[in-house]
Amino acid sequence: MRVEALSNSDRRKPPLQMTRKGVKWRVVDIEELIAENSRVVARITQSGVHTGGHPRMPIPTNGKFENEAIYIFTITNQKISEIRAVSDRLGLFLQLGWDWPETD
């Protein structure tokens, strides 16, 4: 399943259109979607453009990126009550030319 961001002139929003500070999301591809009991797991590929400030990269690079992420949703009373996620941050950092954070 592919969800693409719509133009500003289109008032409808796709179900997975996401905005985060400093990132303009273009596409979210759902590669796998698995549900069991009260949990839903989504493996996605997300792509976008770094358009604004971010704590690790305050100056926009306007660089494009694509990375994979896994989200685990817990459903309680037919609503999402918890979200846990992990993504390929090293790949994201390398694509945008960011320095990998050093440990103390």
PEQUI-V258862 format. One record per residue. N is the residue number from 0. SS is DSSP state (H for helix, E for strand, L for the rest). PSI is psi in whole degrees, 0 to 359 (* if undefined). NEAR is the number of other ideal C-beta (glycine too) atoms within 12 Angstrom. Layout:
n=N ss=SS psi=PSI near=NEAR
n=N ss=SS psi=PSI near=NEAR
//
This chain:
n=0 ss=L psi=135 near=17
n=1 ss=E psi=135 near=17
n=2 ss=E psi=121 near=23
n=3 ss=E psi=142 near=21
n=4 ss=L psi=143 near=25
n=5 ss=L psi=160 near=17
n=6 ss=L psi=161 near=12
n=7 ss=L psi=335 near=10
n=8 ss=L psi=344 near=6
n=9 ss=L psi=122 near=11
n=10 ss=L psi=342 near=7
n=11 ss=L psi=149 near=13
n=12 ss=L psi=136 near=16
n=13 ss=L psi=155 near=19
n=14 ss=L psi=330 near=15
n=15 ss=L psi=21 near=25
n=16 ss=L psi=129 near=22
n=17 ss=L psi=146 near=24
n=18 ss=E psi=133 near=17
n=19 ss=E psi=154 near=20
n=20 ss=L psi=123 near=17
n=21 ss=L psi=358 near=26
n=22 ss=E psi=134 near=29
n=23 ss=E psi=110 near=25
n=24 ss=E psi=136 near=32
n=25 ss=E psi=307 near=27
n=26 ss=E psi=141 near=26
n=27 ss=E psi=116 near=31
n=28 ss=E psi=126 near=23
n=29 ss=E psi=111 near=24
n=30 ss=E psi=320 near=18
n=31 ss=E psi=145 near=17
n=32 ss=E psi=117 near=20
n=33 ss=E psi=131 near=16
n=34 ss=E psi=136 near=14
n=35 ss=E psi=127 near=12
n=36 ss=L psi=239 near=11
n=37 ss=L psi=15 near=17
n=38 ss=E psi=143 near=20
n=39 ss=E psi=131 near=23
n=40 ss=E psi=129 near=25
n=41 ss=E psi=124 near=31
n=42 ss=E psi=120 near=24
n=43 ss=E psi=160 near=31
n=44 ss=E psi=126 near=27
n=45 ss=E psi=145 near=38
n=46 ss=E psi=154 near=28
n=47 ss=E psi=198 near=31
n=48 ss=E psi=134 near=24
n=49 ss=E psi=102 near=31
n=50 ss=L psi=355 near=23
n=51 ss=L psi=187 near=19
n=52 ss=L psi=147 near=15
n=53 ss=E psi=145 near=22
n=54 ss=L psi=325 near=11
n=55 ss=L psi=347 near=20
n=56 ss=E psi=82 near=26
n=57 ss=L psi=337 near=13
n=58 ss=L psi=125 near=16
n=59 ss=L psi=137 near=19
n=60 ss=L psi=343 near=25
n=61 ss=L psi=23 near=17
n=62 ss=L psi=143 near=24
n=63 ss=E psi=150 near=21
n=64 ss=E psi=161 near=35
n=65 ss=E psi=129 near=24
n=66 ss=E psi=166 near=30
n=67 ss=E psi=146 near=25
n=68 ss=E psi=156 near=32
n=69 ss=E psi=126 near=24
n=70 ss=E psi=137 near=28
n=71 ss=E psi=118 near=24
n=72 ss=E psi=134 near=24
n=73 ss=E psi=130 near=19
n=74 ss=E psi=126 near=18
n=75 ss=E psi=127 near=12
n=76 ss=L psi=43 near=8
n=77 ss=L psi=21 near=7
n=78 ss=E psi=153 near=11
n=79 ss=E psi=120 near=17
n=80 ss=E psi=343 near=15
n=81 ss=E psi=143 near=15
n=82 ss=E psi=128 near=19
n=83 ss=E psi=144 near=17
n=84 ss=E psi=154 near=21
n=85 ss=E psi=142 near=17
n=86 ss=E psi=167 near=24
n=87 ss=L psi=80 near=20
n=88 ss=H psi=325 near=20
n=89 ss=H psi=314 near=17
n=90 ss=H psi=319 near=19
n=91 ss=H psi=313 near=30
n=92 ss=H psi=316 near=22
n=93 ss=H psi=318 near=16
n=94 ss=H psi=326 near=22
n=95 ss=H psi=358 near=29
n=96 ss=L psi=24 near=18
n=97 ss=L psi=152 near=24
n=98 ss=L psi=139 near=11
n=99 ss=L psi=134 near=15
n=100 ss=L psi=139 near=12
n=101 ss=L psi=150 near=6
n=102 ss=L psi=154 near=4
n=103 ss=L psi=* near=3
//
